[in-house]
Amino acid sequence: MRAALISQFAYPHAEEIRLKKISETLVADGHEVHVLSRWEPDLPSVSRVGNVTIHRICLLSRIPALNTVLTLHVAYNPVWLVWIWWKCRSLGIDVIIVRNLRLAPPSILAGRLLSVPVITDLSENFPALAEIQGRAKLQDYFTRTPAIERFFERFTARRAGHVWAVAEENRRRLITDYGVDPERISVVGNVPAIEVAAKLFEYRPEETVGAAGQLTLVFLGIVDEIRGLDSIVKAIAHASADSSGMQIRLLVIGDGPARRDLEDLADDLGVGDKVQFTGWIDSDERYDYLMEGDFGIIPHVDCELCQTTIPNKLFDYMAAGLPVLTTDLKPIREIVRSTECGYVIPSDPGPMADRLRAIAALDAEHVRQLRKNGRYAIETRYNWAHEEPKIRRTVTAVTGGDQR
């Protein structure tokens, strides 16, 4: 079978780990895999990465700026429709798998023209994401508004041969909001490959928490307004004013648009020395910093987006042996509680500080068990090997069992 995986990024790309895992599953099953993606001037129009052939939409290589305009990755760009149709037709593609929303409508239309089934991987609540991201540029008013995202999400969810979501909460939303047949939508978790998790198993944080009167919290990922890091900074200030002597430190492994505001907030509250940002760190080096943490924290704000998705950092923490602290977000809360790998904490800074001080005083053996529970859950349930059968079932179902 020949499969085309459609990506809005210039593949390979750091944000397309999920596409990489899907392609590896298909290749391991003996299928021929092609990735259709954006082009950038320093990349060839066609190349091979491992057993995957990458085709990049390069129409005007000598005028890169004009090529970028012509191939703008939006749902209503007819250039993508024609190019996807032409590439899939010439390659003899049997199934199309499109990542995210922006290129899903042209992929579905191309599939209809070719009588090729299309699977869409809707990994986010896109209308809610558009509401959070806002409109920073003029083009965003035509590509990134909740109304536009909802229109194309409805089109995609109702017309795709099958839909993958990363959380049950988002699956139910798509069924309820758009009337999608429950049989045509399934959850494929955004969990790590067991080989990646095995690398994290090697990290061994200290077996005690609150060493030297300081509790170190680690946050891994993008730094923006919905991550709730301002609440952590304010909780640190509360703890610093307490006479008990227990101090809280925050280590942020990542970067983003809210970093400067958070640094200013920490300085204004007199805790700038207790909040550290590493900035972006490439590859596995960022995981070295996890060793400094006592707990991995997910302080995301309570909003529609955060209540319908599961961040990758949850599984990174668990695999690295870091107990997890999270605000009360249903998809994350249910995993943390069912696996007994951490705690739900308040989102208000004062109560959060009180809870953190209590957590710092936990018995060392209890914390050790939390770490073991998290790692065990990754080994036995939350890894890509557990999701691969869902990939295979979907492909078999939409192709009518045609696995040539």
Sequence and secondary structure as in RCSB ss.txt:
>XXXX:A:sequence
MRAALISQFAYPHAEEIRLKKISETLVADGHEVHVLSRWEPDLPSVSRVGNVTIHRICLLSRIPALNTVLTLHVA
YNPVWLVWIWWKCRSLGIDVIIVRNLRLAPPSILAGRLLSVPVITDLSENFPALAEIQGRAKLQDYFTRTPAIER
FFERFTARRAGHVWAVAEENRRRLITDYGVDPERISVVGNVPAIEVAAKLFEYRPEETVGAAGQLTLVFLGIVDE
IRGLDSIVKAIAHASADSSGMQIRLLVIGDGPARRDLEDLADDLGVGDKVQFTGWIDSDERYDYLMEGDFGIIPH
VDCELCQTTIPNKLFDYMAAGLPVLTTDLKPIREIVRSTECGYVIPSDPGPMADRLRAIAALDAEHVRQLRKNGR
YAIETRYNWAHEEPKIRRTVTAVTGGDQR
>XXXX:A:secstr
 EEEEE SS SS TT HHHHHHHHHHHHTT EEEEEE   TTS SEEEETTEEEEE  S TT HHHHHHHT   T
T HHHHHHHHHHHHHHT SEEEEESSTTHHHHHHHHHHHT  EEEE  S HHHHHHHH   STTHHHHS HHHHH
HHHHHHHHHSSEEEESSHHHHHHHHHHH   GGGEEE      HHHHHHHHT    SSSSGGGEEEEEEES  SG
GG HHHHHHHHHHHHT TT  EEEEEEES  TTHHHHHHHHHHTT GGGEEE     TTHHHHGGGG SEEEE  
 SSTTGGG   HHHHHHHHTT  EEE S HHHHHHHHHHT EEE  SSHHHHHHHHHHHHTS HHHHHHHHHHHH
HHHHHTSSHHHHHHHHHHHHHHHTTT   
